[in-house]
Amino acid sequence: MKKDFFNVLSVQEFIQALHSFSPLQARTVSIEEADGSVLANDIIATEDLPLASRSCMDGYAVNASSVFGASEANPAYLESVGDIDIEKPASFTLQSGECAGIVTGGILPDGADAVIMVEHTESLGAGTIEIRKSLAPYENVMLKGEDATTGNSVLAAGTRMRPQEIGMLAALGIQNVAVTTSPKVGIISTGDELVSIEETPVVGQVRDVNSYTLAACARRAGATATAYGLVEDQLDSLQAALEKALEENDVVFLSGGSSVGVRDLTVSAIEKIEGAELINHGVAISPGKPLILAKCGNKAIWGLPGQVASAQVVMFILGMPFLRYLGGDTASFDQTQWASKQAIISRNVASKPGREDYVRVSVSEKDGTTVATPVLGKSGLLKTMLQADGVVRIGADSEGIYEGTPVDVLFF
């Protein structure tokens, strides 16, 4: 007799369940190793950057009021009181009508609030400098503390490190930072119809696709991935494979075996694992309704659909954000932060109320309008993913969307 789905959750309830897992413990790395990592803590400046107001240009330090109204036709004339050494502050204070030579990076003397570029000046001899351009206060000046001020956050926890952020750390003298740990992911494919990609399938067999696509998705989400190969549809074999992958990883994705059927053994295998707690069997999402989630300590077991397109869509919508969350990205489930674009849907799309539909679409431009065209097809067809640029979400309270409706396309 066919069983009903066990504890089917809404998408939001499923995401709430995912938040019951804790992000992985941080580790400390040198800034040379930090590129691509996610900061675990806020970075607080322990000094001002710059330490003092500095020149952005080669030229003359001036008080902007001394060159007010200056132009090519009506230059101002200032008296230079010397040149400023880049290695140390000036020992003098500028008075009204005075200027001082300065190079890029030089510290502004007291009494100066702007720098005139050397191209807009001419030395007339005997220390007189002709100024042919007016300035606003602080023009061509890096102000004290403009990049960072003592006691304030310069980089927030959750920031993914790029060369730019590493440069800021170096400027502040920070040599080591705490970053989140990349999740370790184990990938298992199950199904007696599956053969390895090296084999030539006969009628009734298909090559293993999910081991490769799921591992690629995991790596794109910042995780490391290990494929454990094909596991036969036998309870003991599946339990042993899950236990091994769970021992060696933070998350295990098992594809196939999640539907309600005679040979779908994922739930039974999970129930035999010591300490494992089955959270749900089913999520109100299409494609991907048979999705399973279990928890063993802080480790997660996912039972994904075996159908290749369904598995990929579920990974995009839920699996990859979960891996980024474990890696410290607290906004990973916020779809407004994902790469997206508004488009006009090209045809009516029906949907069943009570579930979220993620419709694969291709995106094109037509007469200056961005158009999203549904890519319809069965969940076992790879070409629907090849032809699609992303998905459009239809909410659980909707019966569909009409042709011409504006939609947000979430890009793969």
C-alpha positions as CSV (number, residue, x, y, z in Angstrom):
1,M,0.0,0.0,0.0
2,K,1.3,3.4,-1.0
3,K,2.5,5.6,1.9
4,D,1.6,9.3,2.3
5,F,4.4,11.9,2.5
6,F,5.7,12.2,6.0
7,N,5.6,15.7,7.6
8,V,5.5,17.8,4.4
9,L,6.8,21.3,5.2
10,S,6.3,24.6,3.4
11,V,9.4,26.1,1.8
12,Q,9.6,28.7,4.7
13,E,9.2,26.0,7.3
14,F,12.0,24.0,5.6
15,I,14.3,27.1,5.6
16,Q,13.5,27.6,9.3
17,A,14.5,24.0,9.9
18,L,17.8,24.6,8.1
19,H,18.5,27.5,10.5
20,S,18.5,25.0,13.4
21,F,21.9,24.0,12.1
22,S,24.8,26.2,13.4
23,P,27.3,27.8,11.0
24,L,30.6,26.0,11.2
25,Q,33.3,27.1,13.7
26,A,35.6,29.8,12.5
27,R,39.3,29.3,11.8
28,T,42.2,31.8,11.8
29,V,44.1,32.4,8.6
30,S,46.7,34.9,7.4
31,I,45.6,37.5,5.0
32,E,47.6,35.8,2.3
33,E,45.3,32.8,2.6
34,A,42.0,34.8,3.1
35,D,41.0,35.5,-0.5
36,G,37.6,34.0,-1.1
37,S,36.9,33.2,2.5
38,V,34.0,34.7,4.6
39,L,34.8,36.8,7.6
40,A,33.5,35.3,10.8
41,N,33.7,38.5,12.9
42,D,33.5,42.2,12.3
43,I,36.8,43.9,11.7
44,I,37.2,46.9,14.1
45,A,39.7,49.6,13.2
46,T,42.3,50.2,16.0
47,E,43.6,53.4,14.3
48,D,42.4,56.0,11.9
49,L,43.1,55.5,8.2
50,P,44.7,57.7,7.1
51,L,46.3,58.8,10.3
52,A,46.2,62.4,9.2
53,S,44.8,64.3,6.2
54,R,47.0,63.6,3.2
55,S,47.3,65.0,-0.3
56,C,45.8,63.0,-3.3
57,M,47.9,65.0,-5.8
58,D,51.3,66.6,-6.5
59,G,50.9,70.3,-6.1
60,Y,50.5,72.9,-3.3
61,A,48.7,72.7,0.0
62,V,46.5,75.8,0.4
63,N,43.6,77.1,2.3
64,A,40.7,77.1,-0.2
65,S,39.6,80.6,0.9
66,S,42.9,81.9,-0.3
67,V,42.2,80.9,-3.9
68,F,38.4,81.7,-4.0
69,G,37.4,82.8,-7.5
70,A,40.8,82.0,-9.0
71,S,40.8,81.2,-12.8
72,E,42.9,81.3,-15.9
73,A,41.8,84.9,-16.5
74,N,41.9,85.9,-12.8
75,P,44.7,84.0,-11.0
76,A,45.5,84.2,-7.3
77,Y,49.0,84.7,-6.1
78,L,50.3,82.9,-3.0
79,E,53.7,82.8,-1.3
80,S,55.3,79.4,-0.9
81,V,56.7,78.8,2.6
82,G,58.6,75.6,1.6
83,D,58.1,72.0,0.6
84,I,56.6,69.3,2.8
85,D,58.6,66.1,3.3
86,I,56.4,63.0,2.7
87,E,57.9,61.2,5.6
88,K,56.9,63.6,8.3
89,P,54.4,66.4,9.1
90,A,55.3,70.0,8.4
91,S,56.7,72.0,11.2
92,F,54.8,75.2,10.2
93,T,51.3,76.5,10.0
94,L,50.0,78.1,6.8
95,Q,48.8,81.6,7.1
96,S,46.3,83.4,4.8
97,G,47.9,84.0,1.4
98,E,50.5,81.2,1.8
99,C,51.0,77.8,0.3
100,A,53.4,74.9,0.5
101,G,54.7,72.4,-2.0
102,I,53.3,68.9,-1.4
103,V,53.5,65.5,-3.1
104,T,50.9,62.7,-3.3
105,G,50.6,61.2,0.1
106,G,52.1,64.2,1.9
107,I,50.5,65.3,5.2
108,L,48.6,68.6,5.0
109,P,50.1,71.3,7.3
110,D,47.9,73.1,9.9
111,G,46.0,75.9,8.2
112,A,45.6,74.0,4.8
113,D,42.4,72.3,3.8
114,A,42.9,71.6,0.0
115,V,45.5,70.8,-2.6
116,I,45.9,72.6,-6.0
117,M,47.2,70.3,-8.7
118,V,50.6,71.4,-10.0
119,E,49.1,71.6,-13.5
120,H,47.0,74.6,-12.4
121,T,50.0,76.5,-11.0
122,E,53.1,78.3,-12.2
123,S,56.1,79.3,-10.1
124,L,56.9,83.0,-10.8
125,G,60.2,83.0,-8.9
126,A,61.1,84.3,-5.4
127,G,58.6,82.0,-3.9
128,T,55.5,83.4,-5.6
129,I,53.1,80.8,-7.0
130,E,50.4,81.7,-9.5
131,I,47.1,79.7,-8.9
132,R,44.8,79.5,-11.9
133,K,41.9,77.5,-10.4
134,S,39.6,77.8,-7.4
135,L,39.1,75.0,-4.9
136,A,36.5,73.7,-2.6
137,P,37.5,72.8,1.0
138,Y,39.0,69.3,1.2
139,E,39.4,69.0,-2.6
140,N,42.2,66.6,-3.6
141,V,42.6,65.6,0.1
142,M,42.2,62.2,1.8
143,L,40.8,63.2,5.2
144,K,42.0,61.8,8.5
145,G,39.9,58.7,9.2
146,E,38.1,58.8,5.8
147,D,38.8,55.1,5.1
148,A,38.5,53.9,8.7
149,T,38.1,55.5,12.2
150,T,39.3,54.1,15.4
151,G,36.7,51.9,17.1
152,N,34.4,51.6,14.1
153,S,33.7,48.5,12.0
154,V,35.4,48.5,8.6
155,L,34.3,45.1,7.4
156,A,31.3,43.2,8.6
157,A,31.0,39.5,9.5
158,G,29.8,37.6,6.5
159,T,31.9,39.6,4.1
160,R,33.5,37.5,1.4
161,M,37.1,38.4,1.1
162,R,38.4,39.9,-2.2
163,P,41.7,41.6,-3.0
164,Q,40.0,44.9,-2.0
165,E,39.2,43.7,1.5
166,I,42.6,42.2,1.9
167,G,44.1,45.6,1.0
168,M,42.1,47.3,3.7
169,L,43.3,44.7,6.3
170,A,46.9,45.3,5.2
171,A,46.5,49.1,5.5
172,L,45.3,48.6,9.1
173,G,48.2,46.2,9.9
174,I,45.9,43.2,10.4
175,Q,47.9,40.1,9.6
176,N,45.4,37.3,10.6
177,V,41.6,37.1,10.5
178,A,39.0,34.7,11.6
179,V,37.1,33.2,8.7
180,T,34.3,30.7,8.5
181,T,35.1,27.1,7.6
182,S,34.1,25.8,4.2
183,P,31.5,23.0,4.6
184,K,32.6,19.4,3.6
185,V,30.0,17.8,1.5
186,G,29.5,14.1,0.6
187,I,27.6,13.1,-2.5
188,I,25.8,9.7,-2.8
189,S,23.8,8.5,-5.8
190,T,21.4,5.6,-5.4
191,G,19.4,3.6,-7.9
192,D,19.9,0.1,-9.4
193,E,19.3,1.7,-12.8
194,L,22.4,3.9,-12.6
195,V,25.8,3.0,-14.1
196,S,29.0,5.0,-13.9
197,I,29.8,7.5,-16.7
198,E,32.5,5.2,-18.0
199,E,30.0,2.5,-18.9
200,T,27.7,2.2,-21.9
201,P,24.1,1.9,-20.6
202,V,21.7,-0.6,-22.0
203,V,17.9,-0.1,-22.2
204,G,16.7,0.4,-18.6
205,Q,20.0,2.0,-17.4
206,V,21.2,5.6,-17.3
207,R,24.5,7.1,-16.4
208,D,25.0,8.8,-13.0
209,V,24.6,12.5,-13.6
210,N,23.7,13.7,-10.1
211,S,27.1,12.9,-8.5
212,Y,28.7,15.4,-10.8
213,T,26.1,18.1,-10.9
214,L,25.5,18.1,-7.2
215,A,29.3,18.2,-6.5
216,A,29.7,21.1,-8.9
217,C,26.8,23.0,-7.2
218,A,28.4,22.4,-3.8
219,R,31.8,23.8,-4.9
220,R,30.1,26.8,-6.4
221,A,28.6,27.4,-3.0
222,G,32.0,27.5,-1.4
223,A,32.1,23.9,-0.1
224,T,34.5,21.0,-0.8
225,A,32.8,18.0,-2.3
226,T,33.5,14.2,-2.3
227,A,31.6,11.8,-4.4
228,Y,31.0,8.4,-2.8
229,G,29.8,6.7,-6.0
230,L,26.8,4.6,-6.7
231,V,25.0,2.7,-3.9
232,E,22.7,-0.2,-4.7
233,D,19.1,-0.1,-3.5
234,Q,19.7,-2.2,-0.5
235,L,19.0,-1.0,3.1
236,D,22.3,-2.2,4.6
237,S,24.4,-0.8,1.7
238,L,22.7,2.6,1.9
239,Q,23.0,2.8,5.7
240,A,26.7,2.0,5.5
241,A,27.3,4.6,2.8
242,L,25.4,7.3,4.7
243,E,27.3,6.5,7.9
244,K,30.7,6.7,6.2
245,A,29.8,10.0,4.4
246,L,28.3,11.5,7.5
247,E,31.5,10.6,9.5
248,E,33.7,12.5,7.0
249,N,31.5,15.5,6.1
250,D,29.3,18.2,7.4
251,V,26.5,17.6,4.9
252,V,25.5,14.6,2.9
253,F,23.4,14.9,-0.3
254,L,21.8,11.6,-1.4
255,S,20.0,11.7,-4.7
256,G,17.3,9.1,-5.5
257,G,15.4,7.1,-3.0
258,S,13.4,10.0,-1.6
259,S,10.0,9.3,-3.2
260,V,7.4,7.1,-1.6
261,G,7.9,3.8,-3.2
262,V,8.9,0.2,-2.6
263,R,12.6,0.7,-3.3
264,D,12.9,4.2,-1.8
265,L,14.9,3.4,1.2
266,T,16.4,6.8,2.3
267,V,14.0,7.3,5.3
268,S,14.6,3.7,6.5
269,A,18.4,4.1,6.2
270,I,18.3,7.4,8.1
271,E,16.2,5.9,10.9
272,K,18.8,3.2,11.4
273,I,21.6,5.7,12.0
274,E,22.3,6.3,15.6
275,G,21.5,9.9,16.7
276,A,19.8,10.8,13.4
277,E,16.5,12.8,13.6
278,L,14.2,12.8,10.6
279,I,12.9,16.4,10.2
280,N,10.7,16.0,7.2
281,H,9.8,13.9,4.2
282,G,8.4,16.3,1.7
283,V,8.4,20.0,0.9
284,A,5.7,22.0,-0.8
285,I,7.9,22.9,-3.7
286,S,7.8,22.0,-7.4
287,P,10.0,20.5,-8.6
288,G,11.3,18.6,-5.6
289,K,8.4,17.7,-3.4
290,P,10.0,14.4,-2.1
291,L,12.8,16.3,-0.4
292,I,14.0,14.8,2.8
293,L,16.0,16.4,5.6
294,A,17.5,14.8,8.7
295,K,19.8,16.0,11.4
296,C,22.6,14.1,13.2
297,G,24.2,16.5,15.8
298,N,25.0,19.5,13.6
299,K,25.3,17.4,10.5
300,A,22.7,17.3,7.8
301,I,21.4,14.6,5.5
302,W,19.5,15.6,2.5
303,G,17.4,13.1,0.4
304,L,17.1,14.7,-3.0
305,P,15.0,13.7,-5.9
306,G,16.7,11.4,-8.4
307,Q,15.4,13.2,-11.4
308,V,18.2,15.3,-12.7
309,A,16.4,18.6,-13.3
310,S,14.6,18.4,-10.0
311,A,17.8,17.7,-8.0
312,Q,19.5,20.7,-9.6
313,V,16.6,23.1,-9.0
314,V,16.4,22.0,-5.4
315,M,20.1,22.6,-5.0
316,F,19.8,26.1,-6.5
317,I,16.9,27.1,-4.3
318,L,17.7,25.4,-1.0
319,G,20.9,23.3,-1.1
320,M,23.4,26.0,-2.2
321,P,22.1,28.7,0.1
322,F,22.3,26.2,3.0
323,L,26.0,25.5,2.3
324,R,26.7,29.3,2.1
325,Y,24.8,29.7,5.4
326,L,27.0,27.0,7.0
327,G,29.9,28.9,5.6
328,G,28.9,32.1,7.4
329,D,26.7,33.9,4.8
330,T,23.7,34.8,7.1
331,A,21.8,36.4,4.2
332,S,22.1,33.3,1.9
333,F,18.4,32.5,1.8
334,D,17.4,36.1,1.0
335,Q,16.4,35.9,-2.7
336,T,16.5,39.6,-3.0
337,Q,20.3,39.4,-2.7
338,W,20.6,36.8,-5.5
339,A,21.5,37.7,-9.1
340,S,18.2,38.6,-10.7
341,K,16.4,40.7,-13.3
342,Q,12.9,41.8,-13.8
343,A,11.3,40.5,-17.0
344,I,7.9,40.0,-18.6
345,I,6.6,36.5,-18.7
346,S,5.8,35.4,-22.3
347,R,2.8,33.1,-21.6
348,N,0.4,32.0,-19.0
349,V,1.8,29.6,-16.4
350,A,-0.6,27.5,-14.2
351,S,0.3,26.6,-10.7
352,K,-1.3,24.6,-7.9
353,P,-2.0,26.6,-4.7
354,G,-0.3,25.3,-1.6
355,R,3.1,24.9,-3.1
356,E,5.9,27.1,-4.4
357,D,6.6,26.5,-8.1
358,Y,10.0,27.4,-9.6
359,V,9.5,27.6,-13.3
360,R,12.6,27.3,-15.5
361,V,12.8,30.2,-18.0
362,S,15.1,31.5,-20.7
363,V,15.7,35.3,-20.9
364,S,15.9,37.3,-24.0
365,E,15.5,40.9,-25.2
366,K,12.7,41.9,-27.6
367,D,12.0,45.4,-28.7
368,G,13.8,46.8,-25.6
369,T,11.9,44.6,-23.2
370,T,13.4,41.7,-21.2
371,V,11.2,38.6,-21.8
372,A,11.2,35.4,-19.7
373,T,10.1,32.4,-21.7
374,P,9.1,29.3,-19.7
375,V,11.1,26.2,-20.5
376,L,8.6,23.4,-20.0
377,G,9.5,19.8,-19.8
378,K,9.7,16.8,-17.5
379,S,11.9,16.8,-14.5
380,G,14.1,14.0,-15.9
381,L,15.1,16.1,-19.0
382,L,18.5,17.7,-18.8
383,K,17.8,20.0,-21.7
384,T,15.4,22.0,-19.7
385,M,18.3,23.1,-17.5
386,L,20.6,23.7,-20.5
387,Q,18.0,26.0,-22.1
388,A,17.1,27.9,-18.9
389,D,18.9,30.9,-17.6
390,G,17.1,30.8,-14.2
391,V,13.8,30.3,-12.5
392,V,10.7,32.4,-11.7
393,R,9.0,31.8,-8.4
394,I,5.3,31.4,-8.2
395,G,4.1,31.7,-4.6
396,A,2.1,29.1,-2.7
397,D,-1.0,31.3,-2.6
398,S,-1.1,31.7,-6.4
399,E,-2.8,29.7,-9.1
400,G,-0.3,30.9,-11.7
401,I,0.8,34.0,-13.6
402,Y,-0.6,35.6,-16.7
403,E,1.2,36.4,-19.9
404,G,2.7,39.9,-19.6
405,T,3.1,39.9,-15.8
406,P,6.4,41.3,-14.5
407,V,8.4,38.6,-12.8
408,D,11.8,38.4,-11.1
409,V,14.1,35.9,-12.7
410,L,16.6,34.3,-10.3
411,F,19.6,33.4,-12.4
412,F,21.4,30.1,-12.0
